[in-house]
Amino acid sequence: MLAQWALSFCKNALVALVVYFIGRWLIKWLTRLVTKLLQRSNVEPSLYTFLTSIVSVVLWLTLIIIIVSILGIETSSFIALFASAGMAIGMALSGTLQNFAGGVMILLFKPFRVGDYIEAQGYAGTVKEIQIFNTIIRTPDAQTVIIPNGGLSTGSMKNYSSEPYRRVDLEFQFAYGADYEEVRQAILDIQRQQPLILQEPVADSPVVAAPWTGLKQLGDSGVVIATRSWCRSADYWTVFYYLNETVYQQLRSRGFMFPFNRMDVTILNKHE
């Protein structure tokens, strides 16, 4: 009986040893394959290193369970232990895992990249670094903001750098009685004098159009005139401030009045 058990165990041990070497070779081959596939997909190095480590750990755990099963040891207890440990870790790190999943989604699908100017979670700034759990942005006033990737990947976000061109929309209000056509032409001239403003449609961007100025509405205090000017995304704020400053200076010097809200208060004397 003992001899049969020893012979059977030796056979199982030999098979387990063969499975171990074959499995080790397969794990290395699969790990290299996953790494190459992720590198060809232009995935961030930090992400594919982390994913490769996860794949390697899962494969090694699977190989250990197979070897233990070949040796005749009951594996249900091992599987139950791994499952319970995984559940406990998942519940304890639910927020962290959500941020990790968000980081994976961001690094894979690239809704924004390092250097993009974005607005999300109540903050706006330039992306400095995309980490596995957080994204770091720098605001225009040089503050560093760390945003968890969980909310960043599932919430709304504006990426101002994803398109090569942006439209500068501005509104100016002039007093009633001003010559509308003269005002419109003066603003168009200002738009045409700025070299950063695109004067013609662009072939690779069908939404880009020539500068436009028109009457938007008749406001409470004056006539509201809207302007639309297309420029490159990097020139947005230069064009924005240029139009505001130049329209105000030139049209005020030509006698056009910019109205403001006014309230008339009449005091009644009850004794009269």
SEBAMAR-368281 format. One record per residue (C-alpha): residue in three letters; y, x, z. Coordinates in pm, 1 decimal. Each point is the difference from the previous one (the first is absolute). Example, Ala and Ser with C-alpha at 12.3 -4.5 7.8 and 13.67 -1.06 7.14 Angstrom:
SEBAMAR-368281
<rec><r>ALA</r><c2>-450.0</c2><c1>1230.0</c1><c3>780.0</c3></rec>
<rec><r>SER</r><c2>344.0</c2><c1>137.0</c1><c3>-66.0</c3></rec>
This chain:
SEBAMAR-368281
<rec><r>MET</r><c2>0.0</c2><c1>0.0</c1><c3>0.0</c3></rec>
<rec><r>LEU</r><c2>241.5</c2><c1>275.4</c1><c3>96.1</c3></rec>
<rec><r>ALA</r><c2>-93.2</c2><c1>199.1</c1><c3>-308.3</c3></rec>
<rec><r>GLN</r><c2>64.0</c2><c1>-300.2</c1><c3>-224.3</c3></rec>
<rec><r>TRP</r><c2>335.8</c2><c1>-62.1</c1><c3>165.7</c3></rec>
<rec><r>ALA</r><c2>94.8</c2><c1>367.0</c1><c3>-38.2</c3></rec>
<rec><r>LEU</r><c2>-105.5</c2><c1>-1.7</c1><c3>-366.5</c3></rec>
<rec><r>SER</r><c2>194.6</c2><c1>-319.1</c1><c3>-63.7</c3></rec>
<rec><r>PHE</r><c2>306.3</c2><c1>136.1</c1><c3>177.7</c3></rec>
<rec><r>CYS</r><c2>-17.7</c2><c1>325.7</c1><c3>-198.0</c3></rec>
<rec><r>LYS</r><c2>-15.1</c2><c1>-194.6</c1><c3>-324.3</c3></rec>
<rec><r>ASN</r><c2>294.9</c2><c1>-213.2</c1><c3>104.9</c3></rec>
<rec><r>ALA</r><c2>191.5</c2><c1>308.2</c1><c3>112.5</c3></rec>
<rec><r>LEU</r><c2>-65.4</c2><c1>168.6</c1><c3>-333.6</c3></rec>
<rec><r>VAL</r><c2>116.8</c2><c1>-306.8</c1><c3>-188.4</c3></rec>
<rec><r>ALA</r><c2>303.7</c2><c1>-24.5</c1><c3>226.7</c3></rec>
<rec><r>LEU</r><c2>78.9</c2><c1>367.5</c1><c3>-66.7</c3></rec>
<rec><r>VAL</r><c2>-21.3</c2><c1>-53.7</c1><c3>-375.6</c3></rec>
<rec><r>VAL</r><c2>215.7</c2><c1>-311.7</c1><c3>26.6</c3></rec>
<rec><r>TYR</r><c2>250.4</c2><c1>196.1</c1><c3>209.1</c3></rec>
<rec><r>PHE</r><c2>45.8</c2><c1>275.1</c1><c3>-260.4</c3></rec>
<rec><r>ILE</r><c2>13.6</c2><c1>-246.8</c1><c3>-288.7</c3></rec>
<rec><r>GLY</r><c2>239.2</c2><c1>-223.1</c1><c3>194.0</c3></rec>
<rec><r>ARG</r><c2>223.9</c2><c1>294.4</c1><c3>91.4</c3></rec>
<rec><r>TRP</r><c2>18.4</c2><c1>99.8</c1><c3>-366.0</c3></rec>
<rec><r>LEU</r><c2>77.7</c2><c1>-359.0</c1><c3>-101.5</c3></rec>
<rec><r>ILE</r><c2>273.5</c2><c1>-29.3</c1><c3>264.6</c3></rec>
<rec><r>LYS</r><c2>170.3</c2><c1>318.2</c1><c3>-123.4</c3></rec>
<rec><r>TRP</r><c2>-28.1</c2><c1>-116.0</c1><c3>-361.5</c3></rec>
<rec><r>LEU</r><c2>134.5</c2><c1>-348.2</c1><c3>75.0</c3></rec>
<rec><r>THR</r><c2>282.7</c2><c1>142.5</c1><c3>211.5</c3></rec>
<rec><r>ARG</r><c2>106.5</c2><c1>233.1</c1><c3>-281.9</c3></rec>
<rec><r>LEU</r><c2>-25.2</c2><c1>-288.2</c1><c3>-247.2</c3></rec>
<rec><r>VAL</r><c2>221.0</c2><c1>-225.4</c1><c3>215.3</c3></rec>
<rec><r>THR</r><c2>251.0</c2><c1>282.4</c1><c3>43.7</c3></rec>
<rec><r>LYS</r><c2>22.0</c2><c1>62.2</c1><c3>-375.9</c3></rec>
<rec><r>LEU</r><c2>38.5</c2><c1>-370.1</c1><c3>-74.8</c3></rec>
<rec><r>LEU</r><c2>280.5</c2><c1>-34.1</c1><c3>254.9</c3></rec>
<rec><r>GLN</r><c2>172.7</c2><c1>312.9</c1><c3>-129.8</c3></rec>
<rec><r>ARG</r><c2>-14.8</c2><c1>-128.7</c1><c3>-357.2</c3></rec>
<rec><r>SER</r><c2>153.8</c2><c1>-327.1</c1><c3>120.3</c3></rec>
<rec><r>ASN</r><c2>301.2</c2><c1>199.4</c1><c3>127.3</c3></rec>
<rec><r>VAL</r><c2>-62.9</c2><c1>-112.1</c1><c3>357.2</c3></rec>
<rec><r>GLU</r><c2>198.5</c2><c1>175.8</c1><c3>270.9</c3></rec>
<rec><r>PRO</r><c2>-188.1</c2><c1>304.9</c1><c3>140.4</c3></rec>
<rec><r>SER</r><c2>22.1</c2><c1>-132.1</c1><c3>356.5</c3></rec>
<rec><r>LEU</r><c2>-162.6</c2><c1>-326.0</c1><c3>-108.8</c3></rec>
<rec><r>TYR</r><c2>-290.7</c2><c1>139.4</c1><c3>-201.9</c3></rec>
<rec><r>THR</r><c2>-76.9</c2><c1>254.5</c1><c3>273.2</c3></rec>
<rec><r>PHE</r><c2>-17.6</c2><c1>-279.6</c1><c3>255.0</c3></rec>
<rec><r>LEU</r><c2>-207.5</c2><c1>-227.5</c1><c3>-224.2</c3></rec>
<rec><r>THR</r><c2>-237.8</c2><c1>283.6</c1><c3>-86.2</c3></rec>
<rec><r>SER</r><c2>-52.3</c2><c1>64.3</c1><c3>371.7</c3></rec>
<rec><r>ILE</r><c2>-78.6</c2><c1>-368.0</c1><c3>58.8</c3></rec>
<rec><r>VAL</r><c2>-249.1</c2><c1>-4.5</c1><c3>-288.1</c3></rec>
<rec><r>SER</r><c2>-165.3</c2><c1>315.8</c1><c3>132.2</c3></rec>
<rec><r>VAL</r><c2>-33.9</c2><c1>-141.2</c1><c3>353.7</c3></rec>
<rec><r>VAL</r><c2>-147.4</c2><c1>-329.1</c1><c3>-125.2</c3></rec>
<rec><r>LEU</r><c2>-251.9</c2><c1>181.1</c1><c3>-220.4</c3></rec>
<rec><r>TRP</r><c2>-107.2</c2><c1>233.0</c1><c3>279.6</c3></rec>
<rec><r>LEU</r><c2>-49.8</c2><c1>-292.5</c1><c3>239.9</c3></rec>
<rec><r>THR</r><c2>-210.4</c2><c1>-174.5</c1><c3>-264.4</c3></rec>
<rec><r>LEU</r><c2>-208.0</c2><c1>314.5</c1><c3>-50.6</c3></rec>
<rec><r>ILE</r><c2>-57.5</c2><c1>36.9</c1><c3>374.9</c3></rec>
<rec><r>ILE</r><c2>-120.0</c2><c1>-361.3</c1><c3>27.8</c3></rec>
<rec><r>ILE</r><c2>-239.7</c2><c1>53.1</c1><c3>-293.1</c3></rec>
<rec><r>ILE</r><c2>-142.4</c2><c1>319.0</c1><c3>152.4</c3></rec>
<rec><r>VAL</r><c2>-41.0</c2><c1>-163.9</c1><c3>340.4</c3></rec>
<rec><r>SER</r><c2>-180.2</c2><c1>-291.1</c1><c3>-167.8</c3></rec>
<rec><r>ILE</r><c2>-233.9</c2><c1>239.4</c1><c3>-185.2</c3></rec>
<rec><r>LEU</r><c2>-90.4</c2><c1>167.1</c1><c3>329.9</c3></rec>
<rec><r>GLY</r><c2>-116.5</c2><c1>-337.1</c1><c3>129.6</c3></rec>
<rec><r>ILE</r><c2>281.4</c2><c1>-57.5</c1><c3>249.2</c3></rec>
<rec><r>GLU</r><c2>138.8</c2><c1>-353.3</c1><c3>26.2</c3></rec>
<rec><r>THR</r><c2>338.7</c2><c1>-8.4</c1><c3>-176.4</c3></rec>
<rec><r>SER</r><c2>117.0</c2><c1>-348.8</c1><c3>95.0</c3></rec>
<rec><r>SER</r><c2>143.9</c2><c1>131.6</c1><c3>327.0</c3></rec>
<rec><r>PHE</r><c2>194.5</c2><c1>271.2</c1><c3>-187.0</c3></rec>
<rec><r>ILE</r><c2>137.6</c2><c1>-252.7</c1><c3>-247.5</c3></rec>
<rec><r>ALA</r><c2>97.4</c2><c1>-237.7</c1><c3>280.5</c3></rec>
<rec><r>LEU</r><c2>169.3</c2><c1>285.6</c1><c3>185.4</c3></rec>
<rec><r>PHE</r><c2>200.1</c2><c1>106.2</c1><c3>-306.3</c3></rec>
<rec><r>ALA</r><c2>96.8</c2><c1>-360.7</c1><c3>-71.7</c3></rec>
<rec><r>SER</r><c2>118.1</c2><c1>-69.3</c1><c3>354.1</c3></rec>
<rec><r>ALA</r><c2>187.2</c2><c1>329.8</c1><c3>15.1</c3></rec>
<rec><r>GLY</r><c2>167.3</c2><c1>-76.7</c1><c3>-333.1</c3></rec>
<rec><r>MET</r><c2>101.0</c2><c1>-348.0</c1><c3>117.8</c3></rec>
<rec><r>ALA</r><c2>142.8</c2><c1>133.5</c1><c3>325.7</c3></rec>
<rec><r>ILE</r><c2>196.8</c2><c1>270.0</c1><c3>-178.8</c3></rec>
<rec><r>GLY</r><c2>123.0</c2><c1>-250.5</c1><c3>-257.5</c3></rec>
<rec><r>MET</r><c2>126.4</c2><c1>-241.4</c1><c3>268.2</c3></rec>
<rec><r>ALA</r><c2>167.9</c2><c1>278.6</c1><c3>195.5</c3></rec>
<rec><r>LEU</r><c2>169.2</c2><c1>143.1</c1><c3>-308.7</c3></rec>
<rec><r>SER</r><c2>71.2</c2><c1>-321.9</c1><c3>-189.4</c3></rec>
<rec><r>GLY</r><c2>370.1</c2><c1>79.8</c1><c3>-46.4</c3></rec>
<rec><r>THR</r><c2>-71.2</c2><c1>360.3</c1><c3>-92.9</c3></rec>
<rec><r>LEU</r><c2>-268.2</c2><c1>-103.3</c1><c3>-248.3</c3></rec>
<rec><r>GLN</r><c2>242.4</c2><c1>-246.4</c1><c3>-157.7</c3></rec>
<rec><r>ASN</r><c2>252.7</c2><c1>279.2</c1><c3>-44.9</c3></rec>
<rec><r>PHE</r><c2>-272.6</c2><c1>224.9</c1><c3>-140.5</c3></rec>
<rec><r>ALA</r><c2>-106.2</c2><c1>-268.2</c1><c3>-249.9</c3></rec>
<rec><r>GLY</r><c2>365.1</c2><c1>-46.0</c1><c3>-96.0</c3></rec>
<rec><r>GLY</r><c2>39.5</c2><c1>374.4</c1><c3>-51.6</c3></rec>
<rec><r>VAL</r><c2>-309.1</c2><c1>7.8</c1><c3>-221.8</c3></rec>
<rec><r>MET</r><c2>137.8</c2><c1>-288.2</c1><c3>-209.9</c3></rec>
<rec><r>ILE</r><c2>339.6</c2><c1>167.8</c1><c3>-33.4</c3></rec>
<rec><r>LEU</r><c2>-146.4</c2><c1>337.0</c1><c3>-97.9</c3></rec>
<rec><r>LEU</r><c2>-243.0</c2><c1>-158.1</c1><c3>-248.2</c3></rec>
<rec><r>PHE</r><c2>226.2</c2><c1>-252.6</c1><c3>-173.7</c3></rec>
<rec><r>LYS</r><c2>329.7</c2><c1>189.7</c1><c3>47.6</c3></rec>
<rec><r>PRO</r><c2>253.9</c2><c1>-284.0</c1><c3>33.0</c3></rec>
<rec><r>PHE</r><c2>243.5</c2><c1>279.1</c1><c3>84.8</c3></rec>
<rec><r>ARG</r><c2>-2.7</c2><c1>379.4</c1><c3>3.1</c3></rec>
<rec><r>VAL</r><c2>166.5</c2><c1>277.8</c1><c3>192.5</c3></rec>
<rec><r>GLY</r><c2>365.7</c2><c1>10.5</c1><c3>-104.5</c3></rec>
<rec><r>ASP</r><c2>28.3</c2><c1>-372.1</c1><c3>-79.1</c3></rec>
<rec><r>TYR</r><c2>273.9</c2><c1>-207.1</c1><c3>161.7</c3></rec>
<rec><r>ILE</r><c2>-159.1</c2><c1>-307.8</c1><c3>157.2</c3></rec>
<rec><r>GLU</r><c2>92.4</c2><c1>-288.9</c1><c3>227.1</c3></rec>
<rec><r>ALA</r><c2>-268.8</c2><c1>-142.4</c1><c3>229.7</c3></rec>
<rec><r>GLN</r><c2>-52.6</c2><c1>-123.8</c1><c3>355.5</c3></rec>
<rec><r>GLY</r><c2>375.8</c2><c1>-21.1</c1><c3>52.4</c3></rec>
<rec><r>TYR</r><c2>66.6</c2><c1>362.4</c1><c3>-99.0</c3></rec>
<rec><r>ALA</r><c2>121.2</c2><c1>167.4</c1><c3>-317.8</c3></rec>
<rec><r>GLY</r><c2>-23.6</c2><c1>367.6</c1><c3>-88.1</c3></rec>
<rec><r>THR</r><c2>-163.5</c2><c1>275.6</c1><c3>-200.0</c3></rec>
<rec><r>VAL</r><c2>-372.9</c2><c1>56.8</c1><c3>50.4</c3></rec>
<rec><r>LYS</r><c2>-54.3</c2><c1>344.8</c1><c3>151.7</c3></rec>
<rec><r>GLU</r><c2>-373.2</c2><c1>-10.7</c1><c3>68.5</c3></rec>
<rec><r>ILE</r><c2>-294.2</c2><c1>-238.4</c1><c3>-40.2</c3></rec>
<rec><r>GLN</r><c2>-258.3</c2><c1>57.1</c1><c3>271.2</c3></rec>
<rec><r>ILE</r><c2>-333.2</c2><c1>-170.7</c1><c3>63.1</c3></rec>
<rec><r>PHE</r><c2>138.4</c2><c1>-222.5</c1><c3>278.4</c3></rec>
<rec><r>ASN</r><c2>378.9</c2><c1>7.2</c1><c3>-49.4</c3></rec>
<rec><r>THR</r><c2>267.9</c2><c1>42.1</c1><c3>-263.1</c3></rec>
<rec><r>ILE</r><c2>308.6</c2><c1>203.0</c1><c3>87.9</c3></rec>
<rec><r>ILE</r><c2>333.0</c2><c1>-85.4</c1><c3>-163.2</c3></rec>
<rec><r>ARG</r><c2>347.8</c2><c1>150.3</c1><c3>34.7</c3></rec>
<rec><r>THR</r><c2>289.3</c2><c1>-246.1</c1><c3>12.3</c3></rec>
<rec><r>PRO</r><c2>333.7</c2><c1>72.6</c1><c3>-174.1</c3></rec>
<rec><r>ASP</r><c2>153.9</c2><c1>91.8</c1><c3>337.8</c3></rec>
<rec><r>ALA</r><c2>-269.5</c2><c1>267.3</c1><c3>52.7</c3></rec>
<rec><r>GLN</r><c2>-220.9</c2><c1>-190.2</c1><c3>244.7</c3></rec>
<rec><r>THR</r><c2>-377.0</c2><c1>40.7</c1><c3>-13.3</c3></rec>
<rec><r>VAL</r><c2>-193.3</c2><c1>-328.4</c1><c3>14.0</c3></rec>
<rec><r>ILE</r><c2>-378.5</c2><c1>-14.8</c1><c3>44.6</c3></rec>
<rec><r>ILE</r><c2>-149.1</c2><c1>-322.7</c1><c3>-139.7</c3></rec>
<rec><r>PRO</r><c2>-367.3</c2><c1>-92.2</c1><c3>66.2</c3></rec>
<rec><r>ASN</r><c2>-192.1</c2><c1>-36.0</c1><c3>-324.8</c3></rec>
<rec><r>GLY</r><c2>-166.8</c2><c1>-325.8</c1><c3>105.4</c3></rec>
<rec><r>GLY</r><c2>314.0</c2><c1>-210.9</c1><c3>-21.8</c3></rec>
<rec><r>LEU</r><c2>135.4</c2><c1>208.4</c1><c3>-286.9</c3></rec>
<rec><r>SER</r><c2>-301.7</c2><c1>-72.2</c1><c3>-221.3</c3></rec>
<rec><r>THR</r><c2>-12.9</c2><c1>-374.5</c1><c3>73.0</c3></rec>
<rec><r>GLY</r><c2>371.2</c2><c1>-85.4</c1><c3>24.6</c3></rec>
<rec><r>SER</r><c2>273.0</c2><c1>-32.2</c1><c3>-259.4</c3></rec>
<rec><r>MET</r><c2>162.9</c2><c1>318.8</c1><c3>-123.3</c3></rec>
<rec><r>LYS</r><c2>271.3</c2><c1>98.3</c1><c3>-246.8</c3></rec>
<rec><r>ASN</r><c2>-43.5</c2><c1>322.5</c1><c3>-195.2</c3></rec>
<rec><r>TYR</r><c2>334.6</c2><c1>91.0</c1><c3>-153.3</c3></rec>
<rec><r>SER</r><c2>-140.0</c2><c1>310.2</c1><c3>-171.8</c3></rec>
<rec><r>SER</r><c2>-292.3</c2><c1>-151.4</c1><c3>-189.3</c3></rec>
<rec><r>GLU</r><c2>215.9</c2><c1>-93.6</c1><c3>-300.6</c3></rec>
<rec><r>PRO</r><c2>212.0</c2><c1>254.5</c1><c3>-188.1</c3></rec>
<rec><r>TYR</r><c2>297.3</c2><c1>-239.3</c1><c3>-27.9</c3></rec>
<rec><r>ARG</r><c2>182.5</c2><c1>-233.0</c1><c3>239.5</c3></rec>
<rec><r>ARG</r><c2>263.7</c2><c1>-265.8</c1><c3>-46.5</c3></rec>
<rec><r>VAL</r><c2>318.9</c2><c1>10.0</c1><c3>205.2</c3></rec>
<rec><r>ASP</r><c2>110.6</c2><c1>-357.6</c1><c3>73.9</c3></rec>
<rec><r>LEU</r><c2>351.0</c2><c1>-44.1</c1><c3>137.9</c3></rec>
<rec><r>GLU</r><c2>238.0</c2><c1>-290.7</c1><c3>50.8</c3></rec>
<rec><r>PHE</r><c2>380.7</c2><c1>9.5</c1><c3>4.1</c3></rec>
<rec><r>GLN</r><c2>231.8</c2><c1>-284.4</c1><c3>97.6</c3></rec>
<rec><r>PHE</r><c2>345.2</c2><c1>-44.7</c1><c3>-151.5</c3></rec>
<rec><r>ALA</r><c2>275.2</c2><c1>-245.3</c1><c3>87.0</c3></rec>
<rec><r>TYR</r><c2>31.4</c2><c1>-320.5</c1><c3>-196.2</c3></rec>
<rec><r>GLY</r><c2>252.1</c2><c1>32.5</c1><c3>-278.4</c3></rec>
<rec><r>ALA</r><c2>-119.3</c2><c1>343.4</c1><c3>-113.0</c3></rec>
<rec><r>ASP</r><c2>-76.2</c2><c1>36.9</c1><c3>-371.1</c3></rec>
<rec><r>TYR</r><c2>-379.7</c2><c1>-13.9</c1><c3>2.4</c3></rec>
<rec><r>GLU</r><c2>-48.4</c2><c1>160.2</c1><c3>-341.4</c3></rec>
<rec><r>GLU</r><c2>231.7</c2><c1>286.2</c1><c3>88.0</c3></rec>
<rec><r>VAL</r><c2>-183.2</c2><c1>60.0</c1><c3>328.0</c3></rec>
<rec><r>ARG</r><c2>-341.1</c2><c1>-14.5</c1><c3>-171.1</c3></rec>
<rec><r>GLN</r><c2>106.0</c2><c1>244.6</c1><c3>-268.5</c3></rec>
<rec><r>ALA</r><c2>149.2</c2><c1>239.7</c1><c3>255.8</c3></rec>
<rec><r>ILE</r><c2>-327.0</c2><c1>7.4</c1><c3>197.0</c3></rec>
<rec><r>LEU</r><c2>-203.0</c2><c1>51.4</c1><c3>-318.7</c3></rec>
<rec><r>ASP</r><c2>223.3</c2><c1>294.2</c1><c3>-89.4</c3></rec>
<rec><r>ILE</r><c2>-66.8</c2><c1>152.6</c1><c3>341.3</c3></rec>
<rec><r>GLN</r><c2>-375.5</c2><c1>-45.1</c1><c3>-51.5</c3></rec>
<rec><r>ARG</r><c2>18.0</c2><c1>164.1</c1><c3>-342.2</c3></rec>
<rec><r>GLN</r><c2>197.4</c2><c1>297.4</c1><c3>130.9</c3></rec>
<rec><r>GLN</r><c2>-271.3</c2><c1>98.8</c1><c3>249.2</c3></rec>
<rec><r>PRO</r><c2>-249.3</c2><c1>234.4</c1><c3>-177.0</c3></rec>
<rec><r>LEU</r><c2>-274.2</c2><c1>-74.9</c1><c3>253.5</c3></rec>
<rec><r>ILE</r><c2>-5.3</c2><c1>-366.6</c1><c3>-104.4</c3></rec>
<rec><r>LEU</r><c2>-234.5</c2><c1>-66.7</c1><c3>-291.9</c3></rec>
<rec><r>GLN</r><c2>193.6</c2><c1>-151.1</c1><c3>-287.8</c3></rec>
<rec><r>GLU</r><c2>-294.7</c2><c1>-107.5</c1><c3>-217.6</c3></rec>
<rec><r>PRO</r><c2>-351.2</c2><c1>-140.4</c1><c3>57.5</c3></rec>
<rec><r>VAL</r><c2>-273.6</c2><c1>257.0</c1><c3>59.2</c3></rec>
<rec><r>ALA</r><c2>-314.4</c2><c1>-7.5</c1><c3>-214.5</c3></rec>
<rec><r>ASP</r><c2>-242.9</c2><c1>83.0</c1><c3>280.6</c3></rec>
<rec><r>SER</r><c2>149.5</c2><c1>-261.2</c1><c3>236.4</c3></rec>
<rec><r>PRO</r><c2>56.0</c2><c1>-343.0</c1><c3>-160.7</c3></rec>
<rec><r>VAL</r><c2>191.1</c2><c1>-133.5</c1><c3>302.2</c3></rec>
<rec><r>VAL</r><c2>284.1</c2><c1>251.7</c1><c3>-35.8</c3></rec>
<rec><r>ALA</r><c2>306.4</c2><c1>-150.0</c1><c3>-166.8</c3></rec>
<rec><r>ALA</r><c2>360.6</c2><c1>90.9</c1><c3>-75.8</c3></rec>
<rec><r>PRO</r><c2>265.8</c2><c1>-49.3</c1><c3>269.8</c3></rec>
<rec><r>TRP</r><c2>83.0</c2><c1>-365.3</c1><c3>61.2</c3></rec>
<rec><r>THR</r><c2>281.9</c2><c1>-180.0</c1><c3>180.2</c3></rec>
<rec><r>GLY</r><c2>37.2</c2><c1>-376.3</c1><c3>35.0</c3></rec>
<rec><r>LEU</r><c2>137.7</c2><c1>-286.0</c1><c3>205.6</c3></rec>
<rec><r>LYS</r><c2>-244.2</c2><c1>-87.8</c1><c3>278.3</c3></rec>
<rec><r>GLN</r><c2>176.6</c2><c1>-278.4</c1><c3>185.7</c3></rec>
<rec><r>LEU</r><c2>327.1</c2><c1>-148.5</c1><c3>114.1</c3></rec>
<rec><r>GLY</r><c2>12.2</c2><c1>97.2</c1><c3>366.1</c3></rec>
<rec><r>ASP</r><c2>198.7</c2><c1>-143.2</c1><c3>287.5</c3></rec>
<rec><r>SER</r><c2>258.1</c2><c1>275.5</c1><c3>-14.0</c3></rec>
<rec><r>GLY</r><c2>-20.1</c2><c1>121.5</c1><c3>-358.9</c3></rec>
<rec><r>VAL</r><c2>-198.4</c2><c1>57.5</c1><c3>-319.0</c3></rec>
<rec><r>VAL</r><c2>-326.5</c2><c1>190.0</c1><c3>53.2</c3></rec>
<rec><r>ILE</r><c2>-88.3</c2><c1>239.9</c1><c3>-281.6</c3></rec>
<rec><r>ALA</r><c2>-345.4</c2><c1>161.1</c1><c3>-12.9</c3></rec>
<rec><r>THR</r><c2>-85.6</c2><c1>333.7</c1><c3>-161.4</c3></rec>
<rec><r>ARG</r><c2>-333.5</c2><c1>152.9</c1><c3>-102.2</c3></rec>
<rec><r>SER</r><c2>-34.5</c2><c1>368.4</c1><c3>-77.4</c3></rec>
<rec><r>TRP</r><c2>-322.5</c2><c1>189.4</c1><c3>-72.3</c3></rec>
<rec><r>CYS</r><c2>-45.6</c2><c1>363.4</c1><c3>97.0</c3></rec>
<rec><r>ARG</r><c2>-272.9</c2><c1>244.5</c1><c3>98.3</c3></rec>
<rec><r>SER</r><c2>-143.9</c2><c1>-61.3</c1><c3>345.1</c3></rec>
<rec><r>ALA</r><c2>131.0</c2><c1>332.0</c1><c3>128.6</c3></rec>
<rec><r>ASP</r><c2>356.6</c2><c1>-96.9</c1><c3>-103.7</c3></rec>
<rec><r>TYR</r><c2>2.8</c2><c1>-343.8</c1><c3>164.7</c3></rec>
<rec><r>TRP</r><c2>227.9</c2><c1>74.7</c1><c3>293.9</c3></rec>
<rec><r>THR</r><c2>235.9</c2><c1>214.2</c1><c3>-206.9</c3></rec>
<rec><r>VAL</r><c2>53.2</c2><c1>-289.4</c1><c3>-242.4</c3></rec>
<rec><r>PHE</r><c2>19.2</c2><c1>-251.3</c1><c3>286.7</c3></rec>
<rec><r>TYR</r><c2>286.6</c2><c1>177.1</c1><c3>176.8</c3></rec>
<rec><r>TYR</r><c2>171.5</c2><c1>93.9</c1><c3>-325.6</c3></rec>
<rec><r>LEU</r><c2>24.9</c2><c1>-361.5</c1><c3>-113.9</c3></rec>
<rec><r>ASN</r><c2>122.3</c2><c1>-125.8</c1><c3>336.7</c3></rec>
<rec><r>GLU</r><c2>267.2</c2><c1>265.6</c1><c3>32.5</c3></rec>
<rec><r>THR</r><c2>115.5</c2><c1>3.0</c1><c3>-362.0</c3></rec>
<rec><r>VAL</r><c2>18.9</c2><c1>-378.0</c1><c3>-42.4</c3></rec>
<rec><r>TYR</r><c2>202.2</c2><c1>-32.9</c1><c3>318.3</c3></rec>
<rec><r>GLN</r><c2>239.7</c2><c1>283.5</c1><c3>-81.6</c3></rec>
<rec><r>GLN</r><c2>60.9</c2><c1>-71.7</c1><c3>-368.3</c3></rec>
<rec><r>LEU</r><c2>23.6</c2><c1>-378.2</c1><c3>16.1</c3></rec>
<rec><r>ARG</r><c2>219.5</c2><c1>3.3</c1><c3>309.9</c3></rec>
<rec><r>SER</r><c2>234.4</c2><c1>243.9</c1><c3>-173.5</c3></rec>
<rec><r>ARG</r><c2>21.3</c2><c1>-245.3</c1><c3>-291.7</c3></rec>
<rec><r>GLY</r><c2>114.9</c2><c1>-279.9</c1><c3>227.8</c3></rec>
<rec><r>PHE</r><c2>-323.4</c2><c1>-195.6</c1><c3>47.4</c3></rec>
<rec><r>MET</r><c2>-37.7</c2><c1>-145.4</c1><c3>346.4</c3></rec>
<rec><r>PHE</r><c2>-318.3</c2><c1>13.0</c1><c3>206.2</c3></rec>
<rec><r>PRO</r><c2>1.8</c2><c1>-315.7</c1><c3>217.1</c3></rec>
<rec><r>PHE</r><c2>-125.4</c2><c1>-25.4</c1><c3>357.1</c3></rec>
<rec><r>ASN</r><c2>-94.9</c2><c1>-290.0</c1><c3>218.4</c3></rec>
<rec><r>ARG</r><c2>293.8</c2><c1>-169.9</c1><c3>166.5</c3></rec>
<rec><r>MET</r><c2>22.2</c2><c1>-277.8</c1><c3>256.1</c3></rec>
<rec><r>ASP</r><c2>306.5</c2><c1>-216.3</c1><c3>55.4</c3></rec>
<rec><r>VAL</r><c2>35.2</c2><c1>-134.5</c1><c3>354.2</c3></rec>
<rec><r>THR</r><c2>235.2</c2><c1>-291.3</c1><c3>73.6</c3></rec>
<rec><r>ILE</r><c2>94.6</c2><c1>-63.6</c1><c3>364.5</c3></rec>
<rec><r>LEU</r><c2>96.9</c2><c1>-356.7</c1><c3>77.0</c3></rec>
<rec><r>ASN</r><c2>223.8</c2><c1>-76.5</c1><c3>295.6</c3></rec>
<rec><r>LYS</r><c2>-134.6</c2><c1>-316.0</c1><c3>167.0</c3></rec>
<rec><r>HIS</r><c2>341.9</c2><c1>-71.7</c1><c3>152.0</c3></rec>
<rec><r>GLU</r><c2>163.2</c2><c1>-36.8</c1><c3>-341.1</c3></rec>
